[in-house]
Amino acid sequence: MRLSVAFRHAHRSHASIRRSRAGVKVLYPDKNRFKPDNIAVSYLSVREASSTSGTTETVASFKSHPRKNDGPLYESAVGDIVQRSREELKAIRETNPGLKATLAIIQAGEDDSLLEVNKKMARKIGLNVMQICLPDQCTEEEVIEEILRLNEDSLVHGIFLHLSQSFLSRSVCNAIKPQKDVDGVSDLNVGRVLLGDQRDGFASPVAGAVLELFARHDAPLVGKMAVLVGVKGPLKVTLQFLLQNNGMIVQTCQWSSKHLQKQIMDSDVVVLLDTGHKGLPPTWLRPGVAVINLGSALMEEHCDSWEPRMEAKSDAGVGPLSAALRMQHVVRSSRRWLEEQEYQSWSLRPLKLQPLSPVPSDIEISRAQTPKPISQLAQEIGLLPEELEAYGITKAKVRLSLLNRLQHQPDGKYVLVAGITPTPLGEGKSTVTIGLVQALSAHLKLNSFACLRQPSQGPTFGVKGGAAGGGYAQVIPMEEFNLHLTGDIHAITAANNLVAAAIDARILHEATQSDKALYNRLVPSVNSVRRFSPIQLARLQRLGINKSEPSDLTPQEVSAFVRLDLDPEKITWQRVVDTNDRFLRKITVGQANTEKGHARQTQFDIAVASEIMAILALTDGLADMRARLGRMVVGSSRNGQPITADDLGVTGALAVLMKDAIKPTLMQTLEGTPVFVHAGPFANIAHGNSSILADKLALKLVGEEGYVVTEAGFGADIGMEKFFNIKCRTSGLRPDVVVLVATVRALKMHGGGPNVTAGVPLPKEYINENLQLVADGCSNLIKQIQIAHLFGVPVVVALNVFKTDTQAEIDLVCRIAEASGASAAVPCHHWSRGGRGSVELAHAVKEVASQESRFQLLYNLQDPIVEKIRTIAQKVYGADDIDLSPEAQAKIDYYSQQGFGALPICMAKTHLSLSHMPEKKGVPTGFILPIRDVRASIGAGFIYPLVGTMSTMPGLPTRPCFYDIDLDPVTEEIKGLF
């Protein structure tokens, strides 16, 4: 297998800093890898070496007379292993030149000869060695802490415990990750040896050395008697099994055994660990016996008290040979690590679904299914354990390092779910999305991922309800999906309101302090030293002041630096809260006496309308997100200059608040297929799509033959248009097919049916068959198909079937859709049947996605702002023209003057009509689209015109959903959510 992995390994400095504490030498290989004062670390960089080991240790043969020196044979064994390991490492580096295979050695106390043997062997093969020197009197907890740190270090491929036997407890040995346990001391690796399966683990190199010695002698092992003297723990178990597996009869005993002499005299092989004993008398060894001393390969206690051994010439040590095998394990561990970094085929185990009739409530269906542990789902779809951050049992954040690991993996097919102009009840785009991926993965056995937005608390407790899908096509657990999830919206709220607080505080302080006082507080003296923070240095550069010493600024430069001079009348940044609270649409702040008369009018928006939410949805990584946050324009100075978050000095703090929110959340459908939930920008105000990062991660995970199904908010004229012109333009991703969701109910409304109101029973026209209303209402469906074709993307119509729909109505919609340019039109029954009810849709999507897409954007970014707005109004909405208010025209002129004219357009318009008039259904014509205001989200990267009377803070209805929501205090179950 050819391995190719993008490495993030930083080149480590090999310089050491020596210092002493309590008599312990402390070596730091790199100032960036700082260790506690009581730990010494030495990092050895090695070069390829051509020489082989010069060991002359001996082993006796099984023949009638002991051979004198068998050095060449032993030397050959070491040399062969070294050569094989070097060749294997060279092959790995040919395709992965950035790899630095590294062995970490943890020891207590000073170096000794055994440690030097391992270092020397590492140099011969070309490995790096990281040496962790703990104090002589360190505790078991300190050893385990160091092991756990090395477990998580991707630069380390093997861990060797060069510790006395007193430290090698089961807790210590089992703390090592089995894949890094190159000494085979963990219970899992010992168990793998006993099961004969070492594909993912390692056997003890000391035991391997004993077997290697025997393998290189011409005497057969079958039937020979072997005794293990003083050998304990995992090594004893491993040696005993391996020798028995080679046909030998094995006995074990301790040095204190009264039968020791007899057992040794009856044996053909003596394997001993001579810690603290006086050696074997020569009279105990019969001619031809092989004596192998493991002491030279293990850390021995009380070495100063040992007496000279009497049997040195017949006693063979295995130190260099076991060291060579240990290094071979490190090489193989690095290869296995590389293989783990490659794309992993899915082993998805779908969950069984048994739909009931009548269909229970959404929350009852959700609770009736037992979700897989999220760690299991992650493993099934090829995620590595270190790429997962669990939030409980059923959801987890996925780290963005996945994009680096799979950067060379081809993307799967990209499917967008959009819809016709909906009723206030919604037409089920989320339900179709979930049903489709359940069908693709659980029934067609094709890798697929759903990417959904996180719902706002506003609609959840307001009128619409949740967004986890519904019926037998939903994300579970649905109450977690619809409520706090992993706290991303809370993080956005905190970040947004920090900016708002910084704005008003800065206005107050500038109005009440002199330049000098402001400067002294903004650049305080700490220990008699003044320094600019990095973000302040960046502000100086933007002002054209190329100075870095605070004392060097002139009074004029000080004034320019400290005074943002924000105009209270031109502040565009609002506070946010994730609740529908109409009384926050206009408020007055600063009325307390402590604010010294600096009151001003402002407002709250709903949290998902925050520009920070839009940034989260459009960013491609931490660095990009931080840069976008810094570019956010919060208002203008009195001389008309834009003031940014960078100018306020708040950017770094915002990035800190958002560092976890940037990671998509992994959940699952009712049938155990994967879902990414990430970001939830308001579809009326922002672009109404889930995050680019979630889509990119999913496209890598599904593989080239897989499918990523992502959803756009509201009708195709809003969510889909913004998906193409903003999201695709930013991400560089190109869709393969659009799934356009329609319902008979919505088509009847567009055909002239009576109003549909949430919480009110449907009029009879929507319950009884009415083919004329359906046919007339298909005008809206046809228009939305045409909008998709403007972008060159093929369309599959998914008719979300309700129980009141008749077969004649269903057939009529499908015929009209296909006659109007849809590549396919399919009735879907996922709500009542789950993925099985969308198998026909899945087949249609698979077929159409395999065809060539001629995707194109609607306008050029270099077009004037007015022309881009007009293009959308005329080509997408069907307006005759646009009408700019004086305020809107002034804003356009200002943004163009400030250099923001080349941004895409994000129209803020009602979702209930193709026009700006919610009551105008079907396909309105002959209207002029009024643009009452134009705002800019510079950090997110778009201009958003406000059409008509759009509000950025929804209100609660007379009877909100929260009337039905409660908590059982005994079971803690949520009642009445949906």
ZITA-V727896 format. One record per pair of residues at least 12 apart in sequence whose ideal C-beta (glycine too) atoms are under 7 Angstrom apart, sorted by the first residue. I is the first residue (numbers start at 1). J is the second residue. D is the distance in whole Angstrom. If there is no record, write none. Layout:
I|J|D, I|J|D
//
This chain:
1|339|7, 2|95|5, 3|92|7, 3|95|5, 3|96|6, 3|338|4, 3|339|6, 3|342|7, 4|95|5, 4|96|7, 4|408|6, 5|96|6, 5|338|5, 5|341|4, 5|342|7, 5|405|7, 6|404|5, 6|407|5, 7|96|7, 7|98|3, 7|99|7, 8|404|6, 9|98|6, 9|100|6, 9|155|6, 12|29|6, 12|30|5, 12|43|6, 13|29|7, 13|30|5, 14|29|7, 14|43|6, 14|45|5, 16|28|6, 16|29|6, 16|42|7, 21|37|5, 21|38|7, 24|38|7, 24|40|6, 24|135|6, 25|40|6, 26|40|5, 27|40|5, 27|41|6, 27|42|4, 28|41|6, 29|41|6, 29|42|7, 29|43|3, 38|135|5, 39|132|6, 39|133|7, 39|134|6, 40|133|3, 41|130|7, 41|131|6, 41|132|5, 41|133|7, 42|131|4, 43|130|5, 44|119|6, 44|128|7, 44|129|4, 45|128|6, 46|122|6, 46|123|4, 46|126|6, 46|127|6, 46|128|6, 48|126|5, 49|123|6, 49|124|5, 52|75|7, 52|78|6, 52|79|4, 52|82|6, 53|75|6, 53|78|4, 53|79|6, 53|82|7, 53|320|5, 55|74|6, 55|75|6, 55|78|6, 55|320|5, 56|69|7, 56|71|4, 57|74|6, 57|316|5, 57|317|5, 58|70|5, 58|71|7, 58|313|7, 58|316|5, 59|74|7, 59|213|5, 59|290|6, 59|292|7, 59|316|4, 60|288|7, 60|289|6, 60|290|5, 60|291|6, 60|314|5, 61|217|6, 61|219|7, 61|288|7, 62|217|7, 62|219|3, 62|268|6, 62|288|6, 62|290|7, 63|288|6, 64|287|6, 64|288|6, 65|287|6, 66|287|7, 66|288|7, 66|314|6, 73|216|6, 74|321|7, 77|212|5, 77|216|6, 77|321|6, 78|320|5, 78|321|5, 78|324|5, 81|324|4, 81|325|6, 81|328|6, 82|124|5, 82|125|6, 82|324|6, 84|328|7, 85|125|5, 85|327|6, 85|328|5, 85|331|5, 86|125|5, 86|126|6, 88|331|5, 89|101|6, 89|125|6, 89|126|5, 89|331|5, 92|334|7, 92|335|6, 92|338|7, 96|338|6, 99|334|6, 100|128|5, 100|155|7, 101|127|5, 101|128|7, 101|157|5, 101|330|6, 101|331|6, 101|334|4, 102|127|7, 102|128|4, 102|130|6, 102|155|6, 102|156|5, 102|157|6, 103|122|6, 103|127|6, 103|129|5, 103|158|5, 103|160|6, 103|327|7, 103|330|5, 104|130|4, 104|132|6, 104|150|5, 104|156|5, 104|158|7, 104|159|5, 105|118|7, 105|129|6, 105|131|5, 105|132|7, 105|160|5, 105|162|5, 106|132|5, 106|134|7, 106|143|7, 106|146|6, 106|147|7, 106|159|7, 106|161|5, 106|162|7, 106|163|7, 107|133|6, 107|134|7, 107|162|4, 107|163|7, 108|134|5, 108|135|7, 108|136|6, 108|138|6, 108|163|6, 108|167|7, 109|136|5, 114|162|7, 114|299|7, 114|319|6, 115|162|6, 117|319|5, 117|320|6, 117|323|5, 118|160|7, 118|323|5, 118|326|7, 121|320|7, 121|323|4, 121|324|5, 121|327|5, 122|327|6, 125|327|5, 125|331|7, 127|327|6, 127|330|6, 130|156|7, 132|146|6, 134|146|7, 140|167|7, 140|169|6, 140|171|7, 140|172|6, 143|163|7, 143|167|6, 143|172|6, 144|171|7, 144|172|6, 144|175|5, 147|159|6, 147|175|4, 147|176|6, 148|175|6, 151|176|7, 151|177|5, 151|180|7, 152|386|7, 156|180|7, 157|180|7, 157|330|6, 157|333|4, 157|334|4, 157|337|6, 158|180|6, 158|182|4, 158|329|6, 158|330|4, 158|333|5, 159|176|5, 159|180|5, 159|181|7, 159|182|7, 160|182|6, 160|183|6, 160|326|6, 161|183|7, 161|185|7, 162|299|6, 163|299|6, 164|299|5, 164|301|5, 165|301|6, 166|301|7, 168|185|7, 168|233|7, 173|185|4, 173|186|5, 173|234|7, 174|186|5, 174|187|6, 178|201|5, 179|200|7, 179|333|6, 179|336|6, 180|333|6, 181|202|6, 182|202|5, 182|326|6, 182|329|4, 182|330|5, 182|333|6, 183|204|6, 183|205|6, 183|326|7, 184|202|5, 184|203|5, 184|204|4, 184|234|7, 184|238|6, 185|234|5, 188|201|7, 189|201|4, 189|202|6, 190|234|5, 190|237|6, 190|238|6, 193|238|5, 193|241|6, 194|241|6, 202|329|5, 203|238|6, 204|234|7, 204|235|5, 204|238|5, 205|322|4, 205|325|4, 205|326|4, 205|329|6, 206|235|6, 206|294|6, 206|297|5, 206|298|7, 206|318|6, 206|322|5, 207|235|6, 207|238|4, 207|239|5, 207|242|6, 208|325|5, 209|297|7, 209|318|4, 209|321|4, 209|322|4, 209|325|6, 210|239|6, 210|271|6, 210|292|6, 210|318|6, 211|242|6, 212|321|6, 213|292|7, 213|316|7, 213|318|7, 221|246|5, 221|247|6, 221|248|5, 222|247|3, 223|247|6, 224|248|5, 224|268|4, 224|269|6, 225|249|5, 225|266|6, 225|267|5, 225|268|5, 226|243|5, 226|248|5, 226|249|7, 226|250|5, 226|267|6, 226|268|7, 226|269|4, 226|271|6, 227|251|5, 227|253|6, 227|263|5, 227|264|6, 227|267|4, 227|270|6, 228|240|7, 228|250|7, 228|252|5, 228|271|5, 229|253|6, 229|255|7, 229|270|6, 229|272|4, 230|254|6, 230|255|5, 230|272|6, 230|273|4, 230|274|7, 230|275|6, 231|252|7, 231|271|7, 231|273|5, 231|294|7, 236|252|6, 239|271|7, 240|252|7, 251|263|6, 255|277|5, 261|284|6, 264|280|7, 264|284|5, 265|284|6, 265|286|6, 267|289|7, 268|289|6, 268|290|7, 269|290|5, 270|289|6, 270|291|5, 271|292|5, 271|294|7, 272|293|6, 272|294|7, 273|294|5, 273|295|6, 273|298|7, 274|293|6, 274|295|5, 274|309|7, 275|295|7, 275|300|5, 275|301|6, 276|302|6, 276|305|7, 276|306|7, 278|307|5, 279|309|4, 279|310|5, 279|311|6, 280|311|5, 281|310|6, 282|310|6, 282|311|6, 285|311|7, 285|314|6, 291|311|6, 291|314|5, 291|315|5, 291|316|7, 292|316|5, 292|318|6, 293|315|5, 293|316|7, 293|317|5, 294|318|6, 296|317|3, 296|318|6, 296|319|4, 297|317|7, 297|318|5, 297|319|5, 297|322|4, 340|384|6, 341|405|5, 343|382|7, 343|406|6, 343|409|5, 343|703|6, 344|382|3, 346|380|6, 346|381|5, 346|382|6, 346|447|5, 347|380|5, 348|380|5, 348|381|7, 348|441|6, 348|673|7, 349|380|6, 349|672|7, 350|441|7, 350|442|4, 350|671|5, 350|672|5, 350|673|7, 351|369|6, 351|372|7, 351|670|7, 351|671|5, 351|672|4, 353|472|6, 353|670|6, 353|671|5, 353|834|4, 355|472|5, 355|832|6, 355|833|5, 355|834|6, 359|471|5, 359|831|7, 359|832|5, 361|978|7, 362|470|5, 362|471|7, 362|474|6, 362|478|6, 362|978|4, 363|478|6, 363|479|7, 363|977|5, 363|978|6, 365|471|7, 365|472|6, 366|474|6, 366|476|5, 366|477|6, 366|478|4, 369|476|6, 369|670|5, 371|394|5, 371|476|5, 371|477|7, 371|668|6, 372|668|6, 372|672|5, 373|393|6, 374|390|6, 374|393|7, 374|394|6, 374|395|6, 374|396|5, 374|666|6, 375|388|7, 375|390|7, 377|668|6, 377|672|7, 377|674|6, 378|396|7, 378|666|6, 381|674|5, 381|701|6, 382|701|6, 383|398|7, 387|399|5, 387|401|6, 387|402|5, 389|663|7, 391|486|5, 394|477|6, 394|480|7, 394|667|7, 395|480|6, 395|486|6, 395|665|6, 395|666|7, 395|667|5, 396|666|5, 397|486|6, 397|660|7, 397|663|4, 397|665|6, 398|663|6, 398|664|5, 398|666|5, 398|697|6, 399|663|6, 400|621|6, 400|663|6, 400|693|7, 402|697|6, 402|700|7, 403|696|6, 403|697|6, 403|700|7, 406|700|4, 409|700|5, 410|704|4, 411|699|4, 411|700|7, 412|447|7, 412|699|5, 412|702|4, 412|703|6, 412|704|6, 412|705|7, 412|706|4, 412|707|6, 412|708|6, 413|707|5, 413|736|5, 413|849|4, 414|699|7, 414|708|6, 414|733|6, 414|734|7, 414|735|5, 414|736|5, 415|707|6, 415|708|7, 415|709|5, 415|736|6, 415|737|5, 415|739|6, 415|845|6, 415|849|6, 416|710|6, 416|712|6, 416|720|7, 416|723|6, 416|735|5, 416|738|5, 416|739|7, 417|429|5, 417|432|6, 417|433|5, 417|709|6, 417|711|5, 417|712|7, 417|739|5, 417|741|6, 418|712|5, 418|716|4, 418|719|6, 418|720|4, 418|738|6, 418|740|6, 419|715|6, 419|716|6, 419|740|7, 419|741|4, 420|715|6, 420|740|7, 420|742|5, 420|746|6, 420|780|5, 420|781|5, 420|784|5, 421|715|4, 421|750|7, 421|780|5, 421|912|7, 421|913|6, 421|914|6, 422|714|7, 422|715|6, 422|746|6, 422|911|7, 423|745|6, 423|746|5, 423|749|6, 423|756|4, 424|756|6, 424|757|7, 424|758|5, 424|912|7, 425|756|6, 425|758|6, 426|464|6, 427|741|6, 427|742|7, 427|743|5, 427|746|5, 427|800|6, 428|741|6, 428|743|7, 428|800|4, 429|711|5, 429|741|5, 430|452|6, 430|467|5, 430|469|5, 430|711|6, 431|469|5, 431|470|5, 431|471|7, 431|473|5, 431|800|7, 431|830|6, 431|831|6, 432|739|7, 432|741|5, 432|798|5, 432|800|6, 432|828|6, 432|830|7, 433|450|5, 433|452|7, 433|709|5, 433|711|5, 434|450|6, 434|469|4, 434|473|4, 434|474|6, 434|475|6, 434|669|5, 435|473|4, 435|828|6, 435|830|2, 435|834|7, 435|835|6, 435|837|6, 435|838|4, 436|709|5, 436|739|7, 436|838|5, 436|841|6, 436|842|6, 436|845|7, 437|449|7, 437|450|4, 437|669|7, 437|673|5, 437|709|5, 438|473|6, 438|669|5, 438|671|4, 438|673|6, 438|834|6, 438|835|3, 438|838|7, 439|835|4, 439|838|4, 439|839|5, 439|841|7, 439|842|4, 440|707|5, 440|842|5, 441|673|4, 442|671|4, 442|673|6, 442|835|5, 443|835|5, 443|836|6, 443|839|5, 444|842|5, 446|705|7, 446|706|6, 446|707|6, 447|702|4, 447|703|6, 447|706|3, 448|673|7, 448|702|6, 448|706|6, 448|707|4, 448|709|6, 449|674|5, 449|676|6, 449|698|4, 449|701|6, 449|702|5, 449|708|5, 450|669|7, 450|675|5, 450|709|5, 451|676|5, 451|690|5, 451|694|5, 451|695|5, 451|698|6, 451|708|6, 451|710|4, 452|467|7, 452|475|7, 452|675|6, 452|677|5, 452|690|6, 452|711|6, 453|467|7, 453|679|6, 453|680|4, 453|690|5, 454|485|6, 454|488|6, 454|489|7, 454|677|5, 454|678|7, 454|679|7, 454|680|4, 455|467|4, 455|482|6, 455|680|6, 456|489|7, 456|578|6, 456|606|6, 456|607|7, 456|608|5, 456|680|6, 457|578|4, 457|579|6, 458|578|6, 458|579|6, 458|580|4, 458|606|5, 458|954|6, 460|482|5, 460|961|7, 461|960|6, 461|961|6, 461|962|4, 462|580|5, 462|954|7, 462|956|6, 462|957|7, 462|960|5, 462|961|6, 463|758|5, 463|957|5, 463|960|7, 463|961|7, 465|961|6, 465|978|5, 466|478|7, 466|481|7, 466|482|4, 466|977|7, 466|978|6, 467|482|7, 468|481|4, 468|482|6, 470|831|6, 471|831|4, 471|832|6, 472|670|6, 472|830|7, 472|831|7, 472|832|7, 472|833|6, 472|834|4, 473|830|4, 473|831|6, 473|834|6, 474|670|6, 475|667|5, 475|669|6, 475|675|5, 476|668|6, 476|670|6, 479|974|5, 479|977|6, 481|667|6, 481|677|6, 482|977|7, 485|665|6, 485|677|7, 486|665|5, 488|661|4, 489|578|5, 489|607|5, 489|608|7, 489|680|7, 491|657|5, 491|658|6, 491|660|7, 491|661|4, 492|607|6, 492|610|6, 492|612|5, 492|613|5, 492|616|7, 492|661|7, 493|576|6, 493|577|7, 493|578|6, 493|607|5, 494|657|5, 495|612|5, 495|654|5, 495|657|4, 495|658|6, 496|576|5, 496|610|4, 496|612|5, 497|575|5, 497|576|7, 498|650|6, 498|653|6, 498|654|7, 499|573|6, 499|634|6, 499|645|6, 499|648|7, 499|650|6, 500|573|6, 500|575|5, 502|648|5, 502|650|5, 503|566|7, 503|571|6, 503|573|6, 503|634|6, 503|635|7, 503|648|7, 504|589|7, 504|590|7, 506|564|6, 506|566|7, 506|648|6, 507|566|5, 507|568|6, 507|598|6, 508|595|6, 508|596|7, 508|598|5, 510|563|6, 510|564|7, 511|598|7, 512|596|6, 515|558|5, 515|559|5, 515|562|6, 518|562|4, 519|558|5, 519|562|5, 522|562|6, 523|550|5, 530|550|4, 530|551|7, 532|548|7, 532|550|6, 535|646|6, 535|649|5, 535|651|6, 535|652|6, 536|649|7, 538|646|6, 539|561|7, 539|646|7, 539|647|6, 540|561|6, 543|560|5, 543|561|7, 545|557|5, 545|561|7, 564|637|6, 564|643|5, 564|647|6, 565|637|4, 565|638|5, 566|635|5, 566|637|6, 566|643|6, 567|635|7, 567|636|6, 567|637|6, 567|638|5, 568|600|5, 570|635|5, 570|636|4, 571|634|7, 571|635|4, 572|633|7, 572|634|6, 572|635|5, 572|935|6, 573|634|4, 573|635|6, 574|602|6, 574|603|5, 574|604|6, 574|605|5, 575|602|7, 575|604|5, 576|604|6, 576|605|5, 576|606|7, 576|607|4, 576|609|7, 576|610|5, 577|604|6, 577|607|6, 578|606|6, 578|607|4, 580|606|7, 580|954|5, 580|955|6, 580|956|5, 581|604|7, 581|953|7, 582|953|7, 582|955|3, 584|603|7, 584|604|4, 584|953|6, 585|603|6, 585|951|7, 585|953|5, 586|601|6, 586|603|5, 587|602|6, 587|603|6, 587|604|7, 588|601|6, 589|602|6, 604|953|6, 605|952|4, 605|953|6, 606|682|7, 606|952|7, 606|953|6, 606|954|6, 608|680|5, 608|681|6, 608|682|5, 609|682|4, 609|685|4, 609|686|7, 609|952|5, 611|632|6, 611|937|4, 611|939|6, 611|940|5, 613|679|6, 613|680|7, 613|681|5, 613|686|7, 614|681|5, 614|686|4, 614|687|7, 614|937|6, 614|940|4, 615|628|5, 615|629|6, 615|939|5, 615|940|5, 616|658|7, 616|661|6, 616|662|7, 616|679|5, 616|691|6, 617|679|4, 617|681|5, 617|687|7, 617|689|6, 617|690|7, 617|691|5, 617|692|7, 618|692|6, 618|727|7, 618|730|5, 618|940|6, 618|941|6, 619|662|7, 619|693|7, 620|692|6, 620|693|7, 622|662|6, 625|655|7, 625|658|6, 625|662|6, 626|651|6, 626|655|4, 628|939|4, 628|940|7, 629|645|6, 629|651|5, 629|654|5, 629|655|6, 629|939|6, 630|644|6, 630|645|5, 630|646|4, 630|651|4, 631|644|6, 631|938|5, 631|939|5, 632|644|6, 632|645|5, 632|938|6, 632|939|4, 633|936|6, 633|938|5, 634|648|7, 642|898|6, 662|693|7, 664|676|4, 664|678|4, 664|691|6, 664|693|6, 664|694|4, 664|697|6, 665|677|5, 665|678|6, 670|834|6, 671|834|6, 671|835|5, 676|694|4, 676|697|7, 676|698|6, 678|690|6, 678|691|4, 678|693|7, 678|694|4, 679|691|4, 683|713|3, 683|714|5, 683|718|6, 683|719|5, 683|911|7, 684|908|6, 684|909|7, 684|911|6, 684|950|6, 685|908|5, 685|944|7, 685|952|5, 686|906|6, 687|722|4, 687|726|5, 687|727|6, 687|906|5, 688|712|6, 688|713|3, 688|714|6, 688|718|6, 688|719|4, 688|722|6, 689|712|5, 689|713|7, 689|719|7, 689|722|7, 689|723|5, 689|727|5, 690|710|6, 690|711|7, 692|727|6, 692|730|6, 692|731|4, 695|708|6, 695|710|5, 695|733|6, 714|911|4, 715|784|7, 715|911|6, 716|740|6, 716|784|4, 716|787|5, 716|788|6, 717|784|7, 717|787|6, 717|876|5, 717|877|6, 717|914|5, 718|909|7, 718|911|6, 720|738|7, 720|787|7, 720|788|7, 721|787|7, 721|872|7, 721|876|5, 722|906|6, 724|791|5, 724|857|7, 725|857|6, 725|858|6, 725|904|5, 726|904|5, 726|906|6, 726|942|6, 729|857|6, 729|904|6, 730|941|7, 734|853|7, 734|855|5, 735|793|5, 735|853|7, 735|855|6, 736|849|4, 736|853|5, 737|793|7, 737|794|5, 737|796|6, 737|845|6, 737|848|5, 737|849|5, 738|788|5, 738|793|5, 738|795|5, 739|796|5, 739|798|5, 739|845|6, 740|784|6, 740|785|6, 740|788|7, 740|795|5, 740|797|5, 740|798|7, 741|798|5, 741|800|6, 742|781|5, 742|797|6, 742|799|6, 742|813|6, 743|800|5, 743|802|7, 744|774|6, 744|802|7, 744|805|5, 744|809|5, 744|813|7, 745|766|5, 745|802|6, 747|774|5, 747|777|3, 747|778|6, 747|781|6, 747|813|7, 748|765|6, 748|766|6, 748|770|6, 748|773|4, 748|774|6, 748|777|6, 749|777|7, 749|921|6, 750|777|4, 750|779|7, 750|780|4, 750|921|5, 750|922|5, 751|773|4, 751|774|6, 751|775|7, 751|776|3, 751|777|3, 752|773|6, 752|776|6, 753|765|5, 753|766|6, 753|773|5, 759|959|6, 766|804|7, 767|804|5, 769|806|4, 769|808|6, 769|809|6, 771|808|6, 771|809|6, 771|812|6, 774|809|5, 774|812|6, 774|813|6, 775|812|6, 777|922|7, 778|813|7, 778|816|5, 779|922|5, 779|923|5, 780|922|6, 780|923|6, 781|817|6, 782|820|4, 783|914|7, 783|923|5, 785|817|7, 785|820|5, 785|821|5, 785|822|6, 787|876|6, 789|821|6, 790|858|6, 790|875|6, 791|855|6, 791|856|6, 791|858|7, 792|853|7, 792|854|4, 792|855|5, 792|856|5, 793|853|6, 793|855|6, 794|823|5, 794|848|5, 794|851|6, 794|853|7, 795|821|7, 795|822|5, 795|823|6, 796|822|7, 796|823|6, 796|824|5, 796|826|7, 796|844|5, 796|845|6, 796|848|5, 797|817|4, 797|822|5, 797|825|4, 798|826|6, 798|828|5, 798|841|5, 799|813|5, 799|814|6, 799|825|7, 799|826|7, 799|827|5, 799|828|6, 800|828|6, 801|827|5, 801|828|6, 801|829|6, 810|827|5, 813|825|7, 814|827|7, 823|848|5, 824|844|4, 824|848|6, 826|840|5, 826|841|5, 826|844|5, 828|841|5, 858|871|6, 858|875|7, 859|871|5, 861|902|5, 861|904|6, 862|902|6, 864|901|7, 865|892|5, 865|895|7, 865|896|6, 865|901|5, 865|943|6, 866|892|6, 868|905|5, 869|882|6, 869|905|6, 869|931|6, 869|945|6, 870|882|5, 872|905|6, 872|907|6, 873|929|4, 877|914|5, 877|915|6, 877|929|6, 878|914|6, 878|923|6, 878|924|7, 878|925|6, 879|927|6, 879|928|6, 879|929|4, 880|926|6, 880|927|7, 880|928|6, 881|928|5, 882|928|7, 882|929|5, 882|931|6, 883|928|5, 883|929|7, 883|930|5, 883|931|7, 884|931|5, 885|931|7, 885|932|5, 885|933|7, 887|933|6, 888|931|5, 888|932|6, 888|933|5, 888|934|5, 888|945|7, 891|933|7, 891|934|4, 892|934|5, 895|936|5, 895|943|6, 900|936|6, 900|938|6, 900|943|7, 903|941|6, 903|942|5, 903|943|5, 904|942|5, 905|942|7, 905|943|6, 905|945|7, 906|942|4, 906|943|7, 906|944|4, 907|944|7, 907|945|6, 907|947|6, 908|944|5, 908|945|7, 908|946|5, 908|947|6, 908|950|5, 909|947|4, 909|948|7, 909|950|6, 910|948|7, 910|950|7, 915|927|5, 916|929|6, 916|930|6, 916|947|5, 916|948|4, 929|947|6, 930|947|7, 930|948|6, 931|945|5, 931|947|6, 932|946|6, 932|948|7, 933|946|4, 964|976|4, 965|977|6
//
